[in-house]
Amino acid sequence: MTIDTLKEILLQQKEVYQSLPSPLGKNYTVQAQEYVSFQLQMVKSLNLRSKSNYERLKTEITLVMNP
C-alpha cells in the first residue's frame, strides 16, 4: 500500500508543479521529485528484503519441523 501511495504522490506532485501560476525554480521541483523517488525506491527495497526474510524463515522452520 505504501508503494502505491508514493507512486500517487509522485504523479500528484508533477501535476501540482505544472498547474502552479508562477513557476518554481527548476532545482526545487527536481529536488522534490528526486526525494520522493528515493523514498519510493527505499520502500520497494525494504519490501523485497521483507519478502526474502520471510521466505528464509519459512525454510528454516520447515527444516526444524522436519528433521
C-alpha positions, -999 to 999 in steps of 0.1 A, spaced: 0 0 0 28 24 8 44 18 -26 11 27 -43 7 58 -22 42 70 -30 36 65 -67 4 85 -65 23 113 -46 48 114 -74 20 118 -100 2 144 -80 34 163 -74 41 166 -111 5 178 -118 7 204 -90 40 218 -102 26 221 -138 -5 239 -126 11 265 -104 7 300 -118 43 311 -111 68 285 -120 90 273 -92 127 271 -97 138 240 -117 162 230 -89 133 230 -64 110 208 -84 137 184 -95 150 180 -59 115 174 -46 107 148 -72 140 131 -67 134 130 -29 100 113 -34 115 89 -60 143 80 -35 117 73 -8 97 51 -32 128 31 -41 137 27 -4 102 13 4 104 -11 -26 138 -23 -14 125 -28 21 95 -47 7 118 -71 -12 140 -76 18 110 -84 39 98 -110 14 132 -125 13 135 -127 51 100 -143 53 109 -170 28 142 -177 46 124 -180 79 98 -203 63 126 -225 50 143 -226 84 111 -235 102 104 -263 77 139 -277 83 134 -276 121 100 -292 119 111 -320 95 144 -333 108 
